[in-house]
Amino acid sequence: MFRYVVIRLWLADRPGSLGQIATRIGELGGDLLGIDILERDGARAVDELTVEVPDGYEPEDLARALTQLPGVEVEDLRHRVSQAPFAGRDPLDTAVLLIESIDLTELSNVLAEGVCTAFACDWCAVLDMGGAEVVAVAKVGNTPSPAWLGAFVAGARAGLSLAVGEGAGLVGPRDVAWAPLASSGLVVVAGRDGPPFRSRERSQLQQLCRVADAKWSEISRSSIQSTQPSVSNQWLSWGFAVS
């Protein structure tokens, strides 16, 4: 019987580094099934590996063996016994569920739950910051208060001088990631006590929120057209999109 382990590690960003790691995993009886490059700066890289190890072999022994290689440091180690290595972890799974959402409540809940699942977060909140008070329209886990989350987003935006746009949310503290939904005005904030959020994960979170934002606009337009058909048809005849 085999089981799956996810190892996040630092290694030298040079040709042959991954080959050296794959060779060591094979020598120990493991099989390298997946590689996700999370971050690189030209000197070092942060990679996440999915490894199949034989039953009875301790994942911690694998981690110790890898750290004996020159320039390799293990940042995080997670045991996964699922028979499907990437099940429930791929952001694309969440994107599909977002597209299939039929109303705004379902969409918000799918987004919060999907972010937690895809990025192994401890908590996630979808915030509406358009009113006098910040409101969590969906949340998973033990989230901070809406007031704290709103203050965090406001501070992050002020620090970056970015209210919205492609750069918003790509920089942040190690344990918190956030992303805006430009059209709906919502903001997603997620946190975890595990390994730091890396640039690849932050970018993937941005993309998920773009999908959710587009679906939010679609559902909103459909709702307006169904409740006010004469108004929406008149707007459309004038060449305006109902938003």
C-alpha positions as CSV (number, residue, x, y, z in Angstrom):
1,M,0.0,0.0,0.0
2,F,1.2,3.5,-0.8
3,R,0.4,6.9,0.5
4,Y,0.9,10.5,-0.7
5,V,2.9,13.2,0.9
6,V,3.2,16.8,0.0
7,I,6.6,18.4,0.7
8,R,7.4,22.1,0.3
9,L,11.1,22.9,0.1
10,W,13.7,25.4,-0.8
11,L,16.4,24.5,-3.3
12,A,19.0,26.1,-5.4
13,D,17.5,27.6,-8.6
14,R,20.0,25.9,-11.0
15,P,20.0,23.1,-13.6
16,G,20.1,19.7,-12.0
17,S,18.6,20.6,-8.6
18,L,15.3,18.9,-9.2
19,G,17.0,15.9,-10.8
20,Q,19.0,15.4,-7.7
21,I,15.9,15.5,-5.5
22,A,14.0,13.1,-7.8
23,T,17.0,10.7,-7.7
24,R,17.1,10.7,-3.9
25,I,13.3,10.1,-3.7
26,G,13.7,7.1,-6.0
27,E,16.6,5.7,-4.0
28,L,14.3,5.8,-0.9
29,G,11.5,3.9,-2.7
30,G,9.3,6.9,-3.4
31,D,7.9,8.1,-6.7
32,L,7.7,11.8,-7.6
33,L,4.2,12.5,-8.9
34,G,3.9,16.2,-9.1
35,I,6.0,19.4,-9.0
36,D,4.6,22.9,-8.4
37,I,7.0,25.8,-8.6
38,L,5.6,28.4,-6.1
39,E,8.3,31.0,-6.2
40,R,11.8,31.8,-7.5
41,D,14.2,34.7,-7.3
42,G,17.0,33.6,-9.6
43,A,19.1,32.2,-6.7
44,R,16.6,29.9,-4.9
45,A,13.2,28.4,-5.6
46,V,10.3,27.2,-3.5
47,D,8.8,24.0,-4.9
48,E,6.0,21.8,-3.7
49,L,6.4,18.1,-4.5
50,T,3.8,15.4,-4.3
51,V,5.5,12.1,-3.5
52,E,4.1,8.6,-3.3
53,V,5.9,6.6,-0.5
54,P,5.6,3.0,0.5
55,D,3.4,2.1,3.5
56,G,5.5,1.9,6.6
57,Y,8.0,4.5,5.4
58,E,7.8,7.6,7.6
59,P,7.4,10.9,5.6
60,E,9.7,12.6,8.2
61,D,12.5,10.2,7.1
62,L,12.0,11.4,3.5
63,A,12.2,15.0,4.6
64,R,15.4,14.4,6.6
65,A,16.9,12.6,3.6
66,L,16.2,15.5,1.3
67,T,17.6,18.1,3.7
68,Q,20.9,16.2,3.5
69,L,21.2,17.3,-0.1
70,P,23.2,20.5,-0.7
71,G,21.1,23.7,-0.6
72,V,17.8,21.9,0.2
73,E,15.6,23.0,3.1
74,V,12.2,21.6,3.9
75,E,9.6,24.3,4.7
76,D,6.5,22.2,5.2
77,L,5.4,18.5,5.2
78,R,1.9,17.3,4.9
79,H,0.5,13.7,4.9
80,R,-2.2,12.9,2.4
81,V,-3.5,9.4,2.2
82,S,-6.0,10.0,-0.6
83,Q,-5.8,7.7,-3.5
84,A,-6.0,10.7,-5.9
85,P,-3.0,12.9,-5.4
86,F,-4.4,16.3,-6.3
87,A,-8.0,15.7,-5.4
88,G,-9.6,18.7,-3.7
89,R,-6.5,20.9,-4.0
90,D,-6.5,22.1,-7.6
91,P,-7.8,25.7,-8.0
92,L,-9.3,24.6,-11.3
93,D,-11.8,22.4,-9.3
94,T,-12.9,25.6,-7.5
95,A,-13.2,27.5,-10.7
96,V,-15.5,24.9,-12.1
97,L,-17.8,25.1,-9.1
98,L,-17.8,28.9,-9.3
99,I,-19.0,28.7,-12.9
100,E,-21.7,26.2,-11.9
101,S,-23.1,28.5,-9.1
102,I,-26.7,29.5,-9.7
103,D,-27.1,32.4,-7.2
104,L,-25.0,35.0,-5.4
105,T,-25.2,33.2,-2.0
106,E,-24.0,29.9,-3.5
107,L,-21.2,31.7,-5.4
108,S,-20.0,33.4,-2.2
109,N,-20.0,30.2,-0.2
110,V,-18.3,28.2,-3.0
111,L,-15.6,30.9,-3.2
112,A,-14.8,30.9,0.5
113,E,-14.9,27.1,0.8
114,G,-12.9,26.7,-2.5
115,V,-10.1,29.0,-1.4
116,C,-9.8,27.2,1.9
117,T,-9.5,23.8,0.1
118,A,-7.3,24.9,-2.8
119,F,-4.7,26.6,-0.7
120,A,-5.0,24.6,2.6
121,C,-6.2,27.7,4.5
122,D,-7.5,27.7,8.1
123,W,-10.0,30.4,7.3
124,C,-11.4,32.5,4.5
125,A,-13.9,35.4,4.4
126,V,-15.7,37.1,1.5
127,L,-16.2,40.7,2.4
128,D,-18.6,43.4,1.3
129,M,-16.9,46.7,2.0
130,G,-19.3,48.9,0.1
131,G,-21.4,50.0,3.1
132,A,-20.8,51.9,6.3
133,E,-19.7,48.6,8.0
134,V,-17.7,45.7,6.6
135,V,-19.9,42.6,6.2
136,A,-18.8,39.0,5.7
137,V,-21.1,37.6,3.1
138,A,-19.5,34.2,3.4
139,K,-16.8,32.7,5.7
140,V,-15.2,29.4,6.5
141,G,-13.2,28.6,9.7
142,N,-12.5,30.8,12.7
143,T,-12.1,34.1,10.8
144,P,-11.0,37.4,12.4
145,S,-13.8,40.0,12.9
146,P,-15.1,41.8,9.8
147,A,-13.7,45.1,11.3
148,W,-10.2,43.6,11.5
149,L,-10.4,42.2,8.1
150,G,-11.7,45.5,6.7
151,A,-8.8,47.3,8.4
152,F,-6.3,44.8,7.0
153,V,-7.6,45.3,3.4
154,A,-7.6,49.1,3.8
155,G,-4.1,49.1,5.1
156,A,-2.9,46.7,2.4
157,R,-4.4,48.9,-0.3
158,A,-3.0,52.0,1.1
159,G,0.5,50.5,1.4
160,L,0.4,49.5,-2.2
161,S,-1.4,52.6,-3.4
162,L,-3.7,50.1,-5.3
163,A,-7.4,50.0,-4.8
164,V,-8.0,47.4,-7.6
165,G,-6.0,46.1,-10.5
166,E,-3.7,43.3,-11.4
167,G,-1.2,44.1,-8.7
168,A,-3.6,44.2,-5.8
169,G,-3.1,41.3,-3.4
170,L,0.1,40.0,-4.9
171,V,2.1,41.2,-1.9
172,G,1.2,40.7,1.7
173,P,2.1,39.1,5.1
174,R,3.3,35.6,5.2
175,D,0.1,34.1,6.8
176,V,-2.6,36.2,5.0
177,A,-3.6,36.4,1.3
178,W,-6.2,38.7,-0.2
179,A,-7.7,39.5,-3.6
180,P,-10.3,42.0,-4.8
181,L,-13.3,41.3,-7.0
182,A,-13.3,44.5,-9.0
183,S,-16.9,44.5,-10.5
184,S,-18.8,43.3,-7.4
185,G,-16.7,45.3,-5.0
186,L,-16.1,42.2,-2.8
187,V,-12.8,41.2,-1.3
188,V,-11.5,37.7,-0.4
189,V,-9.2,37.4,2.6
190,A,-7.7,34.0,3.7
191,G,-5.2,32.9,6.3
192,R,-3.3,29.9,7.5
193,D,-0.9,28.9,10.2
194,G,1.0,26.6,7.8
195,P,3.7,27.6,5.3
196,P,3.8,31.2,4.0
197,F,1.7,32.1,1.0
198,R,4.0,32.2,-2.1
199,S,3.7,34.3,-5.2
200,R,2.2,31.4,-7.3
201,E,-0.6,30.9,-4.8
202,R,-1.3,34.6,-4.6
203,S,-1.5,34.8,-8.4
204,Q,-3.9,31.7,-8.4
205,L,-6.1,33.4,-5.8
206,Q,-6.3,36.5,-8.1
207,Q,-7.4,34.3,-11.0
208,L,-10.1,32.5,-8.9
209,C,-11.4,35.9,-7.8
210,R,-11.6,37.1,-11.5
211,V,-13.6,34.0,-12.3
212,A,-15.9,34.6,-9.3
213,D,-16.3,38.3,-10.2
214,A,-17.3,37.5,-13.8
215,K,-19.9,35.0,-12.6
216,W,-21.1,37.5,-10.0
217,S,-21.8,40.1,-12.8
218,E,-23.5,37.4,-14.9
219,I,-25.8,36.4,-12.1
220,S,-26.6,40.0,-11.2
221,R,-27.5,40.9,-14.8
222,S,-29.7,37.8,-15.1
223,S,-31.5,38.8,-11.8
224,I,-32.2,42.3,-13.0
225,Q,-33.5,41.1,-16.4
226,S,-35.8,38.6,-14.8
227,T,-37.3,41.1,-12.3
228,Q,-37.4,44.1,-14.5
229,P,-37.6,42.8,-18.1
230,S,-39.0,46.0,-19.6
231,V,-36.3,48.2,-18.1
232,S,-33.5,45.8,-19.0
233,N,-34.7,45.4,-22.5
234,Q,-34.9,49.1,-22.9
235,W,-31.3,49.5,-21.7
236,L,-30.1,46.8,-24.0
237,S,-31.9,48.4,-26.9
238,W,-30.0,51.5,-26.2
239,G,-26.8,49.5,-26.4
240,F,-26.0,49.6,-22.6
241,A,-25.1,46.6,-20.6
242,V,-27.2,46.1,-17.4
243,S,-24.8,45.9,-14.4
